[in-house]
Amino acid sequence: MDLVESLRKAWVVTGLTLRYLMGTRRGIAIGVLAAVPLILTVGLAVARVESLGIQLFQILLIPLFLQLVLIFVTLVNASTLIRDEIEDNTLPYLLTRPISKPALVFYKYVAYLASALVLLVPPIVLAYGVTELHTGSPFSADLDVLSGFLLTTILGSAAYGALFLFISVLVRRPLFVGLLLGFLWESVVGNIPGDVRKLSVIHYLKSILKNTISVTPLATYSTDVSAAISVVVLVGFSIAMVVLSILVFQQMELKQKA
């Protein structure tokens, strides 16, 4: 009975969160942004750009998707999980239900991750398919490229989402702080030679792509971190950020506003 009750609570919280993240006008706008790689690839194919191939696919998607779309989608969705409900005065009411604070944060993170993958994964797969179709190659011709981008999409969504979730319970203006970290920190630190770049998520994502794709523009990217170690670091970082979010959220006193 306890397991059934826990599953019921998880279903309710994740369902409400998914509806909030994907069922609003903001969710639709984020969905359009997530589809930009597909829209661009289709545009190039329709324009019959001869250079469109798996190399150009990577050249476009590494800066466009990894360093722009992925960060912005995860930032907007993850930073609203807790902070928006606090500002809208709905979270104190939700906490009067028989659900613990740690469970609430965890269920919301799971819902966020599901929504992020629903938004981000299909455009990547379809853009890859359009590229292969344009070149007359079978879908399986460059599966190392597709699997590399899918892996980085999943791990990047988990890591950035956990980071922005932590920021959302830590500060009152998580979007501003998230923009600084997501675009300024990741862009600057991620391109500094040496070990400093290991303090950025993007470094591990690029390391995965370099070490899992046979022919990639990142072949000259300097990294001594293997794909396996990068996966471990990103998973560990995601878990740590979610745990820290739970610990901080447990200490917060939420009062129902008049």
C-alpha positions in Angstrom: 0.0 0.0 0.0 2.9 2.4 0.8 4.4 1.7 -2.6 1.1 2.3 -4.4 0.6 5.5 -2.5 4.1 6.7 -3.3 3.5 6.0 -7.0 0.2 7.8 -6.9 1.8 10.9 -5.4 4.6 10.7 -8.0 2.1 10.4 -10.8 0.1 13.4 -9.5 3.2 15.7 -9.1 4.9 14.7 -12.3 1.7 15.0 -14.2 1.0 18.5 -12.9 4.5 19.6 -13.6 4.5 18.2 -17.1 1.3 20.0 -17.8 2.8 23.2 -16.5 6.0 22.9 -18.5 4.5 21.8 -21.8 0.9 22.9 -21.8 1.4 26.7 -21.6 2.3 29.2 -24.3 5.8 29.4 -22.8 6.1 25.6 -23.3 5.1 26.0 -26.9 7.7 28.7 -27.5 10.3 26.5 -25.9 9.2 23.6 -28.1 9.8 25.8 -31.2 13.2 26.8 -30.0 14.1 23.1 -29.4 13.1 22.4 -33.0 15.5 25.0 -34.4 18.1 22.3 -35.4 15.5 20.4 -37.4 14.1 23.6 -39.0 17.6 24.7 -40.0 18.5 21.2 -41.4 15.2 21.0 -43.4 15.8 24.5 -44.7 19.3 23.5 -46.0 17.9 20.3 -47.5 15.1 22.1 -49.3 17.5 24.7 -50.6 19.6 21.8 -51.9 22.8 22.9 -50.2 25.3 20.5 -51.6 27.6 20.7 -48.5 24.9 19.4 -46.2 26.2 16.2 -44.9 27.1 14.6 -41.6 30.1 16.9 -41.1 28.1 20.1 -41.6 25.4 18.5 -39.4 28.0 18.4 -36.6 29.5 21.8 -37.4 26.1 23.4 -37.0 24.8 21.4 -34.1 27.8 21.6 -31.7 27.5 25.4 -31.2 23.9 25.8 -32.1 22.4 22.9 -30.1 24.9 22.2 -27.3 25.8 25.8 -26.5 22.5 27.5 -27.2 19.3 25.4 -27.5 20.2 22.9 -24.9 21.2 25.4 -22.3 18.3 27.8 -22.9 15.6 25.0 -22.9 17.0 23.5 -19.7 17.4 26.9 -18.0 13.8 28.0 -18.7 12.2 24.7 -17.7 14.3 23.8 -14.7 14.5 27.3 -13.1 10.7 27.4 -13.0 10.2 24.1 -11.2 10.2 25.5 -7.6 10.6 29.3 -7.8 7.6 30.0 -10.0 5.3 28.0 -7.6 6.8 30.0 -4.6 6.1 33.3 -6.4 2.6 32.2 -7.5 1.9 31.1 -3.9 0.9 27.6 -5.0 3.7 25.6 -3.4 2.7 26.2 0.3 -0.7 24.8 -0.6 0.8 21.8 -2.3 2.9 21.1 0.7 -0.2 20.8 2.9 -0.8 17.6 1.0 0.7 14.3 2.4 4.0 14.6 0.4 7.5 15.4 1.8 9.7 18.2 0.5 12.4 15.8 -0.8 9.8 13.8 -2.7 8.3 16.9 -4.2 11.7 18.2 -5.5 12.6 14.7 -6.8 9.3 14.2 -8.6 9.5 17.7 -10.2 13.0 17.0 -11.4 11.9 13.7 -13.0 9.0 15.5 -14.7 11.4 18.3 -15.9 13.8 15.7 -17.3 11.0 13.9 -19.1 9.8 17.1 -20.7 13.3 18.2 -21.7 14.0 14.9 -23.5 10.6 15.0 -25.2 11.4 18.5 -26.5 15.1 17.9 -27.4 15.5 14.3 -28.6 13.0 14.1 -31.5 14.4 17.2 -33.4 18.0 15.7 -33.2 16.9 12.3 -34.5 14.8 13.9 -37.3 17.5 16.4 -38.2 20.0 13.5 -38.5 17.5 11.6 -40.6 17.0 14.5 -43.0 20.8 14.9 -43.3 21.2 11.2 -44.2 18.3 11.3 -46.6 19.7 14.4 -48.3 23.1 12.6 -48.9 21.4 9.4 -50.0 22.9 7.5 -47.1 21.1 4.9 -45.1 19.8 5.9 -41.6 22.4 3.7 -40.0 25.4 5.1 -41.9 26.6 7.4 -39.1 25.0 6.0 -36.0 28.1 7.0 -34.0 27.2 10.6 -34.6 23.5 10.1 -33.6 24.3 8.1 -30.5 26.9 10.7 -29.5 24.5 13.6 -29.7 21.7 11.6 -28.0 24.0 10.7 -25.1 25.1 14.3 -24.7 21.5 15.5 -25.0 20.4 13.2 -22.2 23.4 13.9 -19.9 23.4 17.6 -20.7 19.7 17.9 -19.9 20.2 16.1 -16.6 23.3 18.1 -15.6 22.1 21.5 -16.6 18.6 20.9 -15.3 20.0 19.8 -11.9 22.2 22.9 -11.8 19.4 25.3 -12.6 17.1 23.5 -10.2 19.6 24.2 -7.4 19.9 27.8 -8.4 16.1 28.1 -8.4 15.9 27.1 -4.7 19.0 29.1 -3.8 18.2 32.6 -5.2 15.1 34.7 -5.9 16.1 35.5 -9.5 17.3 32.1 -10.9 16.8 33.1 -14.6 19.4 35.9 -14.4 22.0 33.8 -12.5 21.3 30.9 -14.8 21.9 33.1 -17.9 25.3 34.1 -16.5 26.3 30.5 -15.7 24.8 28.9 -18.8 26.1 31.3 -21.4 28.9 33.4 -19.9 30.6 30.8 -17.6 30.1 27.8 -20.0 31.2 29.8 -23.0 34.3 31.4 -21.4 35.5 28.7 -19.0 34.7 26.0 -21.5 37.2 27.5 -24.0 40.0 28.2 -21.6 43.0 25.9 -22.1 44.1 23.7 -19.2 42.2 22.2 -16.3 40.0 25.2 -15.7 37.6 24.0 -18.4 36.9 20.9 -16.3 34.7 23.2 -14.1 32.2 23.5 -17.0 29.6 21.0 -18.1 30.2 21.7 -21.8 33.7 20.4 -21.5 32.5 16.9 -20.6 29.8 17.0 -23.3 32.4 17.9 -25.9 34.7 15.2 -24.6 32.0 12.6 -25.1 31.4 13.7 -28.7 35.1 13.7 -29.4 35.6 10.2 -28.0 32.5 8.5 -29.4 32.4 9.9 -33.0 34.9 8.6 -35.4 35.0 11.7 -37.7 34.2 14.9 -35.9 35.1 18.6 -36.0 36.0 18.2 -32.3 39.0 16.0 -33.3 41.3 18.9 -32.5 39.5 19.7 -29.2 42.0 19.3 -26.4 40.8 17.0 -23.6 42.3 14.3 -21.5 38.9 13.1 -20.2 37.5 9.9 -21.7 33.9 9.4 -22.6 33.4 7.0 -19.7 34.8 9.4 -17.2 32.8 12.3 -18.7 29.6 10.2 -18.2 30.5 9.4 -14.6 31.2 13.1 -13.9 28.0 14.3 -15.4 25.9 11.7 -13.7 27.6 12.4 -10.3 27.2 16.1 -10.8 23.5 15.8 -11.6 22.9 13.7 -8.5 24.9 16.1 -6.3 22.9 19.1 -7.5 19.6 17.4 -7.0 20.6 16.4 -3.4 21.8 19.9 -2.7 18.5 21.3 -4.0 16.6 19.0 -1.7 18.7 20.0 1.3 18.3 23.7 0.6 14.6 23.3 0.0 14.1 21.4 3.2 15.4 24.4 5.1 13.1 26.9 3.4 10.1 28.2 5.3 7.1 28.6 3.0 4.2 30.5 4.2 0.8 31.0 2.6 0.5 34.5 1.4 -2.6 36.4 2.3 
